[in-house]
Amino acid sequence: MPCRRQLFFAVLVATMLGPGARPCAASEAAMHKFTADELKRACDKAGGKFSQDPGGYGCGTNCQGKPGTDCIVACKNNDKNCFAQVPGRARPRSLDNALTRSPRG
């Protein structure tokens, strides 16, 4: 994935979730487009923090049931896909997998 896109999502996620976001140290995978409601439900279930602004929406968790920025799913309003960023492991295949799996797994 081009570094520009990673930089955009790093800025988007850092803006939405606050300081400490570390998306550049993560694997990134495109996922199909989730609605804000779908992502919020999954985020609440995963114990994460959901954020939304005029440009998009996202969720961040510590990958283990609490808010954080280790596992992130971000959706830009005018993109066809959402993107998941997870630390040091295979690419996630579902929202639950992207937000709750251990980064070691």
Phi and psi in radians as a Rosetta constraint file:
Dihedral C 1 N 2 CA 2 C 2 CIRCULARHARMONIC -1.038 0.35
Dihedral N 2 CA 2 C 2 N 3 CIRCULARHARMONIC 2.552 0.35
Dihedral C 2 N 3 CA 3 C 3 CIRCULARHARMONIC -1.073 0.35
Dihedral N 3 CA 3 C 3 N 4 CIRCULARHARMONIC -0.535 0.35
Dihedral C 3 N 4 CA 4 C 4 CIRCULARHARMONIC -1.011 0.35
Dihedral N 4 CA 4 C 4 N 5 CIRCULARHARMONIC -0.787 0.35
Dihedral C 4 N 5 CA 5 C 5 CIRCULARHARMONIC -1.145 0.35
Dihedral N 5 CA 5 C 5 N 6 CIRCULARHARMONIC -0.729 0.35
Dihedral C 5 N 6 CA 6 C 6 CIRCULARHARMONIC -1.084 0.35
Dihedral N 6 CA 6 C 6 N 7 CIRCULARHARMONIC -0.711 0.35
Dihedral C 6 N 7 CA 7 C 7 CIRCULARHARMONIC -1.128 0.35
Dihedral N 7 CA 7 C 7 N 8 CIRCULARHARMONIC -0.744 0.35
Dihedral C 7 N 8 CA 8 C 8 CIRCULARHARMONIC -1.016 0.35
Dihedral N 8 CA 8 C 8 N 9 CIRCULARHARMONIC -0.848 0.35
Dihedral C 8 N 9 CA 9 C 9 CIRCULARHARMONIC -1.204 0.35
Dihedral N 9 CA 9 C 9 N 10 CIRCULARHARMONIC -0.567 0.35
Dihedral C 9 N 10 CA 10 C 10 CIRCULARHARMONIC -1.077 0.35
Dihedral N 10 CA 10 C 10 N 11 CIRCULARHARMONIC -0.759 0.35
Dihedral C 10 N 11 CA 11 C 11 CIRCULARHARMONIC -1.203 0.35
Dihedral N 11 CA 11 C 11 N 12 CIRCULARHARMONIC -0.763 0.35
Dihedral C 11 N 12 CA 12 C 12 CIRCULARHARMONIC -1.038 0.35
Dihedral N 12 CA 12 C 12 N 13 CIRCULARHARMONIC -0.869 0.35
Dihedral C 12 N 13 CA 13 C 13 CIRCULARHARMONIC -1.166 0.35
Dihedral N 13 CA 13 C 13 N 14 CIRCULARHARMONIC -0.749 0.35
Dihedral C 13 N 14 CA 14 C 14 CIRCULARHARMONIC -1.082 0.35
Dihedral N 14 CA 14 C 14 N 15 CIRCULARHARMONIC -0.666 0.35
Dihedral C 14 N 15 CA 15 C 15 CIRCULARHARMONIC -1.169 0.35
Dihedral N 15 CA 15 C 15 N 16 CIRCULARHARMONIC -0.753 0.35
Dihedral C 15 N 16 CA 16 C 16 CIRCULARHARMONIC -1.314 0.35
Dihedral N 16 CA 16 C 16 N 17 CIRCULARHARMONIC -0.633 0.35
Dihedral C 16 N 17 CA 17 C 17 CIRCULARHARMONIC -1.867 0.35
Dihedral N 17 CA 17 C 17 N 18 CIRCULARHARMONIC -0.159 0.35
Dihedral C 17 N 18 CA 18 C 18 CIRCULARHARMONIC 1.692 0.35
Dihedral N 18 CA 18 C 18 N 19 CIRCULARHARMONIC -3.083 0.35
Dihedral C 18 N 19 CA 19 C 19 CIRCULARHARMONIC -1.148 0.35
Dihedral N 19 CA 19 C 19 N 20 CIRCULARHARMONIC 2.701 0.35
Dihedral C 19 N 20 CA 20 C 20 CIRCULARHARMONIC 1.730 0.35
Dihedral N 20 CA 20 C 20 N 21 CIRCULARHARMONIC -0.077 0.35
Dihedral C 20 N 21 CA 21 C 21 CIRCULARHARMONIC -1.148 0.35
Dihedral N 21 CA 21 C 21 N 22 CIRCULARHARMONIC 2.359 0.35
Dihedral C 21 N 22 CA 22 C 22 CIRCULARHARMONIC -2.221 0.35
Dihedral N 22 CA 22 C 22 N 23 CIRCULARHARMONIC 0.908 0.35
Dihedral C 22 N 23 CA 23 C 23 CIRCULARHARMONIC -1.156 0.35
Dihedral N 23 CA 23 C 23 N 24 CIRCULARHARMONIC -0.411 0.35
Dihedral C 23 N 24 CA 24 C 24 CIRCULARHARMONIC -1.221 0.35
Dihedral N 24 CA 24 C 24 N 25 CIRCULARHARMONIC -0.332 0.35
Dihedral C 24 N 25 CA 25 C 25 CIRCULARHARMONIC -1.576 0.35
Dihedral N 25 CA 25 C 25 N 26 CIRCULARHARMONIC 0.330 0.35
Dihedral C 25 N 26 CA 26 C 26 CIRCULARHARMONIC -2.157 0.35
Dihedral N 26 CA 26 C 26 N 27 CIRCULARHARMONIC 2.788 0.35
Dihedral C 26 N 27 CA 27 C 27 CIRCULARHARMONIC -1.407 0.35
Dihedral N 27 CA 27 C 27 N 28 CIRCULARHARMONIC 2.517 0.35
Dihedral C 27 N 28 CA 28 C 28 CIRCULARHARMONIC -2.122 0.35
Dihedral N 28 CA 28 C 28 N 29 CIRCULARHARMONIC 2.438 0.35
Dihedral C 28 N 29 CA 29 C 29 CIRCULARHARMONIC -2.435 0.35
Dihedral N 29 CA 29 C 29 N 30 CIRCULARHARMONIC 2.380 0.35
Dihedral C 29 N 30 CA 30 C 30 CIRCULARHARMONIC -1.321 0.35
Dihedral N 30 CA 30 C 30 N 31 CIRCULARHARMONIC 2.442 0.35
Dihedral C 30 N 31 CA 31 C 31 CIRCULARHARMONIC -2.234 0.35
Dihedral N 31 CA 31 C 31 N 32 CIRCULARHARMONIC 2.846 0.35
Dihedral C 31 N 32 CA 32 C 32 CIRCULARHARMONIC -1.116 0.35
Dihedral N 32 CA 32 C 32 N 33 CIRCULARHARMONIC 2.892 0.35
Dihedral C 32 N 33 CA 33 C 33 CIRCULARHARMONIC -1.295 0.35
Dihedral N 33 CA 33 C 33 N 34 CIRCULARHARMONIC 2.149 0.35
Dihedral C 33 N 34 CA 34 C 34 CIRCULARHARMONIC -1.773 0.35
Dihedral N 34 CA 34 C 34 N 35 CIRCULARHARMONIC 2.566 0.35
Dihedral C 34 N 35 CA 35 C 35 CIRCULARHARMONIC -1.303 0.35
Dihedral N 35 CA 35 C 35 N 36 CIRCULARHARMONIC 2.853 0.35
Dihedral C 35 N 36 CA 36 C 36 CIRCULARHARMONIC -1.052 0.35
Dihedral N 36 CA 36 C 36 N 37 CIRCULARHARMONIC -0.670 0.35
Dihedral C 36 N 37 CA 37 C 37 CIRCULARHARMONIC -1.141 0.35
Dihedral N 37 CA 37 C 37 N 38 CIRCULARHARMONIC -0.737 0.35
Dihedral C 37 N 38 CA 38 C 38 CIRCULARHARMONIC -1.064 0.35
Dihedral N 38 CA 38 C 38 N 39 CIRCULARHARMONIC -0.801 0.35
Dihedral C 38 N 39 CA 39 C 39 CIRCULARHARMONIC -1.174 0.35
Dihedral N 39 CA 39 C 39 N 40 CIRCULARHARMONIC -0.688 0.35
Dihedral C 39 N 40 CA 40 C 40 CIRCULARHARMONIC -1.097 0.35
Dihedral N 40 CA 40 C 40 N 41 CIRCULARHARMONIC -0.755 0.35
Dihedral C 40 N 41 CA 41 C 41 CIRCULARHARMONIC -1.052 0.35
Dihedral N 41 CA 41 C 41 N 42 CIRCULARHARMONIC -0.817 0.35
Dihedral C 41 N 42 CA 42 C 42 CIRCULARHARMONIC -1.126 0.35
Dihedral N 42 CA 42 C 42 N 43 CIRCULARHARMONIC -0.675 0.35
Dihedral C 42 N 43 CA 43 C 43 CIRCULARHARMONIC -1.120 0.35
Dihedral N 43 CA 43 C 43 N 44 CIRCULARHARMONIC -0.811 0.35
Dihedral C 43 N 44 CA 44 C 44 CIRCULARHARMONIC -1.048 0.35
Dihedral N 44 CA 44 C 44 N 45 CIRCULARHARMONIC -0.758 0.35
Dihedral C 44 N 45 CA 45 C 45 CIRCULARHARMONIC -1.078 0.35
Dihedral N 45 CA 45 C 45 N 46 CIRCULARHARMONIC -0.632 0.35
Dihedral C 45 N 46 CA 46 C 46 CIRCULARHARMONIC -1.478 0.35
Dihedral N 46 CA 46 C 46 N 47 CIRCULARHARMONIC -0.070 0.35
Dihedral C 46 N 47 CA 47 C 47 CIRCULARHARMONIC 1.369 0.35
Dihedral N 47 CA 47 C 47 N 48 CIRCULARHARMONIC 0.335 0.35
Dihedral C 47 N 48 CA 48 C 48 CIRCULARHARMONIC -1.596 0.35
Dihedral N 48 CA 48 C 48 N 49 CIRCULARHARMONIC -3.005 0.35
Dihedral C 48 N 49 CA 49 C 49 CIRCULARHARMONIC -2.012 0.35
Dihedral N 49 CA 49 C 49 N 50 CIRCULARHARMONIC 2.107 0.35
Dihedral C 49 N 50 CA 50 C 50 CIRCULARHARMONIC -1.656 0.35
Dihedral N 50 CA 50 C 50 N 51 CIRCULARHARMONIC 2.407 0.35
Dihedral C 50 N 51 CA 51 C 51 CIRCULARHARMONIC -2.373 0.35
Dihedral N 51 CA 51 C 51 N 52 CIRCULARHARMONIC 2.588 0.35
Dihedral C 51 N 52 CA 52 C 52 CIRCULARHARMONIC -2.509 0.35
Dihedral N 52 CA 52 C 52 N 53 CIRCULARHARMONIC 2.468 0.35
Dihedral C 52 N 53 CA 53 C 53 CIRCULARHARMONIC -2.484 0.35
Dihedral N 53 CA 53 C 53 N 54 CIRCULARHARMONIC 3.128 0.35
Dihedral C 53 N 54 CA 54 C 54 CIRCULARHARMONIC -1.039 0.35
Dihedral N 54 CA 54 C 54 N 55 CIRCULARHARMONIC -0.397 0.35
Dihedral C 54 N 55 CA 55 C 55 CIRCULARHARMONIC -1.589 0.35
Dihedral N 55 CA 55 C 55 N 56 CIRCULARHARMONIC -0.298 0.35
Dihedral C 55 N 56 CA 56 C 56 CIRCULARHARMONIC 2.938 0.35
Dihedral N 56 CA 56 C 56 N 57 CIRCULARHARMONIC -2.852 0.35
Dihedral C 56 N 57 CA 57 C 57 CIRCULARHARMONIC -2.669 0.35
Dihedral N 57 CA 57 C 57 N 58 CIRCULARHARMONIC 2.768 0.35
Dihedral C 57 N 58 CA 58 C 58 CIRCULARHARMONIC -2.875 0.35
Dihedral N 58 CA 58 C 58 N 59 CIRCULARHARMONIC 3.007 0.35
Dihedral C 58 N 59 CA 59 C 59 CIRCULARHARMONIC -2.443 0.35
Dihedral N 59 CA 59 C 59 N 60 CIRCULARHARMONIC 2.460 0.35
Dihedral C 59 N 60 CA 60 C 60 CIRCULARHARMONIC -2.287 0.35
Dihedral N 60 CA 60 C 60 N 61 CIRCULARHARMONIC 2.430 0.35
Dihedral C 60 N 61 CA 61 C 61 CIRCULARHARMONIC -2.368 0.35
Dihedral N 61 CA 61 C 61 N 62 CIRCULARHARMONIC 3.002 0.35
Dihedral C 61 N 62 CA 62 C 62 CIRCULARHARMONIC -1.560 0.35
Dihedral N 62 CA 62 C 62 N 63 CIRCULARHARMONIC 0.206 0.35
Dihedral C 62 N 63 CA 63 C 63 CIRCULARHARMONIC 1.322 0.35
Dihedral N 63 CA 63 C 63 N 64 CIRCULARHARMONIC -0.017 0.35
Dihedral C 63 N 64 CA 64 C 64 CIRCULARHARMONIC -2.379 0.35
Dihedral N 64 CA 64 C 64 N 65 CIRCULARHARMONIC 0.593 0.35
Dihedral C 64 N 65 CA 65 C 65 CIRCULARHARMONIC 1.643 0.35
Dihedral N 65 CA 65 C 65 N 66 CIRCULARHARMONIC 0.232 0.35
Dihedral C 65 N 66 CA 66 C 66 CIRCULARHARMONIC -2.383 0.35
Dihedral N 66 CA 66 C 66 N 67 CIRCULARHARMONIC 2.795 0.35
Dihedral C 66 N 67 CA 67 C 67 CIRCULARHARMONIC -1.057 0.35
Dihedral N 67 CA 67 C 67 N 68 CIRCULARHARMONIC 2.632 0.35
Dihedral C 67 N 68 CA 68 C 68 CIRCULARHARMONIC 2.965 0.35
Dihedral N 68 CA 68 C 68 N 69 CIRCULARHARMONIC -2.914 0.35
Dihedral C 68 N 69 CA 69 C 69 CIRCULARHARMONIC -2.299 0.35
Dihedral N 69 CA 69 C 69 N 70 CIRCULARHARMONIC 0.345 0.35
Dihedral C 69 N 70 CA 70 C 70 CIRCULARHARMONIC -1.316 0.35
Dihedral N 70 CA 70 C 70 N 71 CIRCULARHARMONIC -0.687 0.35
Dihedral C 70 N 71 CA 71 C 71 CIRCULARHARMONIC -2.073 0.35
Dihedral N 71 CA 71 C 71 N 72 CIRCULARHARMONIC 2.183 0.35
Dihedral C 71 N 72 CA 72 C 72 CIRCULARHARMONIC -2.357 0.35
Dihedral N 72 CA 72 C 72 N 73 CIRCULARHARMONIC 2.426 0.35
Dihedral C 72 N 73 CA 73 C 73 CIRCULARHARMONIC -2.170 0.35
Dihedral N 73 CA 73 C 73 N 74 CIRCULARHARMONIC 2.176 0.35
Dihedral C 73 N 74 CA 74 C 74 CIRCULARHARMONIC -2.228 0.35
Dihedral N 74 CA 74 C 74 N 75 CIRCULARHARMONIC 2.427 0.35
Dihedral C 74 N 75 CA 75 C 75 CIRCULARHARMONIC -2.239 0.35
Dihedral N 75 CA 75 C 75 N 76 CIRCULARHARMONIC 2.181 0.35
Dihedral C 75 N 76 CA 76 C 76 CIRCULARHARMONIC -1.626 0.35
Dihedral N 76 CA 76 C 76 N 77 CIRCULARHARMONIC 2.373 0.35
Dihedral C 76 N 77 CA 77 C 77 CIRCULARHARMONIC -0.939 0.35
Dihedral N 77 CA 77 C 77 N 78 CIRCULARHARMONIC -0.702 0.35
Dihedral C 77 N 78 CA 78 C 78 CIRCULARHARMONIC -1.733 0.35
Dihedral N 78 CA 78 C 78 N 79 CIRCULARHARMONIC 0.280 0.35
Dihedral C 78 N 79 CA 79 C 79 CIRCULARHARMONIC -1.701 0.35
Dihedral N 79 CA 79 C 79 N 80 CIRCULARHARMONIC 2.716 0.35
Dihedral C 79 N 80 CA 80 C 80 CIRCULARHARMONIC -1.412 0.35
Dihedral N 80 CA 80 C 80 N 81 CIRCULARHARMONIC -0.315 0.35
Dihedral C 80 N 81 CA 81 C 81 CIRCULARHARMONIC -2.191 0.35
Dihedral N 81 CA 81 C 81 N 82 CIRCULARHARMONIC 2.855 0.35
Dihedral C 81 N 82 CA 82 C 82 CIRCULARHARMONIC -1.817 0.35
Dihedral N 82 CA 82 C 82 N 83 CIRCULARHARMONIC 2.864 0.35
Dihedral C 82 N 83 CA 83 C 83 CIRCULARHARMONIC -2.234 0.35
Dihedral N 83 CA 83 C 83 N 84 CIRCULARHARMONIC 2.382 0.35
Dihedral C 83 N 84 CA 84 C 84 CIRCULARHARMONIC -1.900 0.35
Dihedral N 84 CA 84 C 84 N 85 CIRCULARHARMONIC 2.431 0.35
Dihedral C 84 N 85 CA 85 C 85 CIRCULARHARMONIC -2.223 0.35
Dihedral N 85 CA 85 C 85 N 86 CIRCULARHARMONIC 2.183 0.35
Dihedral C 85 N 86 CA 86 C 86 CIRCULARHARMONIC -2.379 0.35
Dihedral N 86 CA 86 C 86 N 87 CIRCULARHARMONIC 2.560 0.35
Dihedral C 86 N 87 CA 87 C 87 CIRCULARHARMONIC -1.367 0.35
Dihedral N 87 CA 87 C 87 N 88 CIRCULARHARMONIC 2.376 0.35
Dihedral C 87 N 88 CA 88 C 88 CIRCULARHARMONIC 0.649 0.35
Dihedral N 88 CA 88 C 88 N 89 CIRCULARHARMONIC 0.879 0.35
Dihedral C 88 N 89 CA 89 C 89 CIRCULARHARMONIC -2.764 0.35
Dihedral N 89 CA 89 C 89 N 90 CIRCULARHARMONIC 3.095 0.35
Dihedral C 89 N 90 CA 90 C 90 CIRCULARHARMONIC -1.071 0.35
Dihedral N 90 CA 90 C 90 N 91 CIRCULARHARMONIC 2.815 0.35
Dihedral C 90 N 91 CA 91 C 91 CIRCULARHARMONIC -1.192 0.35
Dihedral N 91 CA 91 C 91 N 92 CIRCULARHARMONIC 2.402 0.35
Dihedral C 91 N 92 CA 92 C 92 CIRCULARHARMONIC -1.223 0.35
Dihedral N 92 CA 92 C 92 N 93 CIRCULARHARMONIC 2.642 0.35
Dihedral C 92 N 93 CA 93 C 93 CIRCULARHARMONIC -1.987 0.35
Dihedral N 93 CA 93 C 93 N 94 CIRCULARHARMONIC -0.122 0.35
Dihedral C 93 N 94 CA 94 C 94 CIRCULARHARMONIC -2.598 0.35
Dihedral N 94 CA 94 C 94 N 95 CIRCULARHARMONIC 2.893 0.35
Dihedral C 94 N 95 CA 95 C 95 CIRCULARHARMONIC -1.057 0.35
Dihedral N 95 CA 95 C 95 N 96 CIRCULARHARMONIC -0.816 0.35
Dihedral C 95 N 96 CA 96 C 96 CIRCULARHARMONIC -1.013 0.35
Dihedral N 96 CA 96 C 96 N 97 CIRCULARHARMONIC -0.777 0.35
Dihedral C 96 N 97 CA 97 C 97 CIRCULARHARMONIC -1.118 0.35
Dihedral N 97 CA 97 C 97 N 98 CIRCULARHARMONIC -0.648 0.35
Dihedral C 97 N 98 CA 98 C 98 CIRCULARHARMONIC -1.251 0.35
Dihedral N 98 CA 98 C 98 N 99 CIRCULARHARMONIC -0.504 0.35
Dihedral C 98 N 99 CA 99 C 99 CIRCULARHARMONIC -1.801 0.35
Dihedral N 99 CA 99 C 99 N 100 CIRCULARHARMONIC -0.298 0.35
Dihedral C 99 N 100 CA 100 C 100 CIRCULARHARMONIC -2.207 0.35
Dihedral N 100 CA 100 C 100 N 101 CIRCULARHARMONIC -0.245 0.35
Dihedral C 100 N 101 CA 101 C 101 CIRCULARHARMONIC -1.225 0.35
Dihedral N 101 CA 101 C 101 N 102 CIRCULARHARMONIC 2.528 0.35
Dihedral C 101 N 102 CA 102 C 102 CIRCULARHARMONIC -1.076 0.35
Dihedral N 102 CA 102 C 102 N 103 CIRCULARHARMONIC 2.417 0.35
Dihedral C 102 N 103 CA 103 C 103 CIRCULARHARMONIC -1.145 0.35
Dihedral N 103 CA 103 C 103 N 104 CIRCULARHARMONIC -0.235 0.35
Dihedral C 103 N 104 CA 104 C 104 CIRCULARHARMONIC -1.489 0.35
Dihedral N 104 CA 104 C 104 N 105 CIRCULARHARMONIC -0.351 0.35
